[in-house]
Amino acid sequence: MLSVLCNRTYRHLFTAQIIALVGTGLATVALGLLAYDLAGANAGSVLGTALGIKMVAYVAIAPAVGAVADRLPRRVLMVGADLIRAGVALTLPFVHQVWQVYVLIFLLQAASAAFTPTFQAVIPDVLPAERDYTQALSLSRLAYDLESLFSPALAAALLSLITYNWLFIGTVFGFLGSAALVVSAVVPKPVAASAPSDGTVYAKATRGTRLFFATPQLRALLALNLAVAAASAMVTVNSVVYVRDQLARSATDVSLALGAYGAGSMIVALLLPRLLDRVADRTVMLRGAMVLTLVFTTLGTITVSGSGAWRWPALLVTWAAFGAACSMVLTPTGRLIRRAAPPEERTSAFAAQFSLSHSCWLLTYPLAGWLGAVAGLQSAVVALGAIALAASLLAVRLWPSRDGMSVEHEHTDLPDGHPHLVGASRIPAGWRHSHDRRAGADGLHAG
């Protein structure tokens, strides 16, 4: 898997991603402490609102970035986003009002919504071979999971020496380091569009979303995003409730529970590159979604059981299973988008995935918290488990087992409003591109 790091451009970009993730992790810890200083007992409300603002920024800004991405060099866009994030982090230690936190969080996450889809669209051009790209996706998944374990530990060690405000300075250095590495990388130029681009800003902003709704595999991906969001929201929002309230364990065990989720995700990310050489993306992703529904059943059993020492190890296994199943769905997602979008549309497609997937979390995060608090954890398990099951079954129905997407074809222009069928996919008029039979070609292919 590490062989892809021999590619200098990818090595620099991947290192930039890691440094930025560590900086973001430090900022997350510092932000919680800042919220407590500003709001005291209402710090949870402040953080919940900040999380909602983060999701709104992701959902709203990413499509807008897709609309202007073809006008800006990708390196300039990524470096600019990093500099904005560094500037925001530099000002966070000096805020004195809660509303200032909200404004700065929106700016920070808006810049992230510009950086991440652009970064994701660059990697397929840097690593055109599908095996290399699959390894890069697994490394990216590992980076996210390791950051969730490493950043809190690093923050705890630093807080024994410095005050939390200095953690924001670490965030600043993280984003500046990311910008420097992006500058040092030779970022490939995007492929020029072979057909006239949509005229209006709105049309450009919705281009990626229209591609999602026009392609069976990507419509299925929308449903899979919802299934993953239901599971991850249950883990993120209610881990502390299970550990502290249901099981009466220590605060340290909350970290162990979240670590179990990350460990399950990492194990699958390590195994997937070889597995995906032999098994279709469709099989892996849909089975991962169905596993999520089974894990919800196990969680329901733990929830209704009033006592028993077995519940703690069972919860750890359940959280690890959630992480593994989510990784089965999330890790191959980039391969699916890479095949479904022509090269000139990749930034728009990744921006649409970024926006639409976070729309799912915008729904499931508050649902998990509200149901758990008002109606009880069992109601939250039933509701989110039902969402995961319905979304998984919908994905199976939407993603044809034999879609004919690997054959060579060219889409011809038709009058507006008249999409046409090629294989099993309805492609909007104006997108002209070809797909070849070779494994790993940038065409629409079921995997």
MINU-284112 format. One record per residue (C-alpha): y, x negated, z negated. Coordinates in steps of 0.5 Angstrom, whole numbers, plus 2048, in hexadecimal, padded with zeros to 3 digits. Layout:
REM residues N
YXZ/...
END
This chain:
REM residues 447
800800800/8057FA7FE/8047F7805/80A7FC808/80F7F8803/80E7F2808/8137F680D/8197F380A/81D7F980C/8197FE808/8187F9802/8207F9801/820801802/81A8027FD/81D7FD7F8/8248017F9/8208077F7/81D8047F1/8248017EE/8278087F0/82280C7EC/8228087E6/82A8087E6/8298107E6/8248107E1/82880C7DC/82E8117DE/8298177DC/8288147D5/8308137D4/83281A7D7/82D81D7D1/8318197CC/83881A7CF/8368227CF/8348217C8/83B81E7C6/83F8237CA/83B8297C8/8378287C2/83282D7C1/8348307C8/83282A7CC/82C82D7CE/8308337D2/83482D7D5/82E8297D7/82B8307DA/8328317DE/83282A7E0/82B82B7E3/82D8317E7/83382E7EA/82F8287EC/82A82D7F0/8308317F3/83382A7F5/82C8297F8/82B82F7FC/8328307FE/834829800/82E826804/82E82B80A/83682980B/83382280B/82E823810/834826814/838820814/83381B814/83381981B/83A81881B/83A812816/83680C816/83080D811/83180680D/83880880C/83680F80A/83180C804/836807802/83C80C801/8378117FD/83580B7F9/83D8097F8/83E8107F6/8398107F1/83B80A7EE/84280C7ED/8408137EA/83B80F7E5/84180A7E3/8468107E1/8408147DD/8418107D7/8498127D7/84881A7D7/84A81E7D1/8498257D3/8438287D5/84682B7DC/8478247DE/83F8227DD/83E8287E2/8438267E7/84081F7E7/8398217E7/83A8257ED/83D81F7F1/83881A7EF/83281F7F1/8368217F8/8368197F9/82F8197F8/82E81F7FC/83181B802/82D814800/8268177FF/82581B806/82881580A/823810806/81D814808/81F81580F/82080D810/81980B80D/81580E813/81980A818/818804814/811805813/80F80981A/807808819/80480E815/80080A810/80680580E/80A80C80D/80580F809/805809804/80C809804/80C810802/80780F7FC/80B8097FA/81180E7FA/80D8137F5/80B80D7F1/81280B7F0/8148127EE/80F8127E9/80F80B7E6/81780C7E5/8168127E1/81280E7DC/8168077DD/81D80A7DC/81C80E7D5/8198077D2/81E8037D5/8238077D3/8208087CC/8208007CC/8277FF7CE/82A8047C9/8278007C3/82C7FB7C5/8327FF7C9/8358067C8/83380B7CD/83A80A7D1/8378047D4/8318077D7/83680A7DC/8388037DE/8318017DF/8318077E4/8378047E7/8347FE7E9/82D8027EB/8318057F1/8357FF7F2/82F7FB7F3/82C8017F7/8328007FC/8327F97FD/82A7F97FF/82C7FF804/8317FA807/82C7F4807/8277F980B/8277F9812/827801813/82580481A/82980881D/82780F81E/824812825/82A815829/82981C82A/82681E831/828825831/830827830/831828828/83382F825/83A830826/83C83381F/83C82F818/838835816/83383581B/83282D81A/83282E812/82C833813/828830819/82382D814/822833811/821837817/81C831819/818833812/81883A814/81683981B/81083581A/80A838816/808831813/80F831810/80F83880E/80983780A/80C831807/812835804/80C839801/8098337FE/8108317FB/8108377F7/8098367F4/80B82F7F2/8128317EF/80E8377EB/8098317E8/80E82C7E7/8138317E4/80E8327DF/80D82B7DD/8148297DD/81782F7D9/8128317D4/80E82A7D3/81382A7CC/8118317CA/8098307CB/8098297C7/80E82A7C2/80D8327C1/8068347C3/80382E7C1/80782B7BB/8078247BE/80D81F7BD/81381D7C2/80F8177C5/80981B7C7/80E81F7CC/80F8187D0/8078187D0/80781F7D3/80C81D7D8/8088167D9/80281A7DA/80581E7E0/8088177E3/8018147E2/7FD8197E6/8038197EC/8028117EC/7FB8117ED/7FB8167F2/8008127F6/7FC80C7F6/7F680F7F9/7F98137FE/7FB80E803/7F380D804/7F1814804/7F6816809/7F381280E/7ED81680D/7F081D80B/7F582180F/7FC82280B/7FA82A80B/7F4829807/7F7825802/7FD829801/7FA830801/7F582D7FC/7FA82A7F8/7FE8317F8/7F78357F6/7F68307F0/7FC8327ED/7FA8397ED/7F48377E9/7F88327E4/7FC8387E2/7F683C7E0/7F48367DC/7FB8367D9/7FA83D7D7/7F483C7D3/7F88377CF/7FE83B7CE/7FA8417CB/7F683D7C7/7F983D7C0/7F68377BD/7F18317BF/7F28297BF/7EF82A7C6/7F682D7C9/7F98267C8/7F58227CD/7F48287D1/7FB8297D2/7FC8217D4/7F68227D9/7FA8297DC/8008257DD/7FD8207E0/7F98257E5/8008287E6/8038217E8/7FD81F7ED/7FD8267F0/8058267F1/80481F7F4/7FE8217F9/8048267FC/80A8227FB/80881B7FE/80581D805/80C821806/80F81C809/80A81B80E/80A822810/812822811/81181C815/80C81F81A/81082681A/81782381C/81981F822/81C819820/82381B821/82282181C/81F81D817/82581D812/826824813/81F826812/81F82180B/825824809/82282B80A/81C829806/821826800/82582D800/81F832801/81B82E7FC/82082E7F6/8228357F8/81B8377F5/81C8327EF/8238367EE/81E83C7ED/81883A7E9/81C8367E4/82083B7E1/81A8407E2/81683B7DE/81B83A7D8/81D8427D8/8168457D8/81483F7D3/8198417CE/81A8487CF/81384B7D0/80F8457CE/80B83F7D1/8058447D3/80A8487D8/80D8427DB/80683F7DC/8048467E0/80A8467E4/80A83F7E6/80383F7E7/8048457EB/8098427EF/80583C7F1/7FF8407F3/8038457F8/80783F7FB/80083B7FC/7FD8417FF/803842803/80383A805/7FB83B807/7FD84180C/80383E80F/800837811/7FB838816/7F5834816/7F583381D/7FC83381F/7FB82F826/80182B824/7FE824826/7FF82582D/804822832/809827834/811828835/81582E833/819830838/820834837/82083B837/826840836/82984082F/82584582A/81E84482E/81A83F82A/81383E82E/80C83C82C/80983582D/80283482A/803839824/80B837822/81183B824/816836825/81E838826/82183782D/82583182E/82082C82A/81C828830/81782382E/81082082F/80A81F82B/80581B82D/7FD81B82B/7FD814827/7FC814820/80381381C/807815822/80E819821/80B81F823/809826820/80282581D/7FE828818/7FC821815/
END
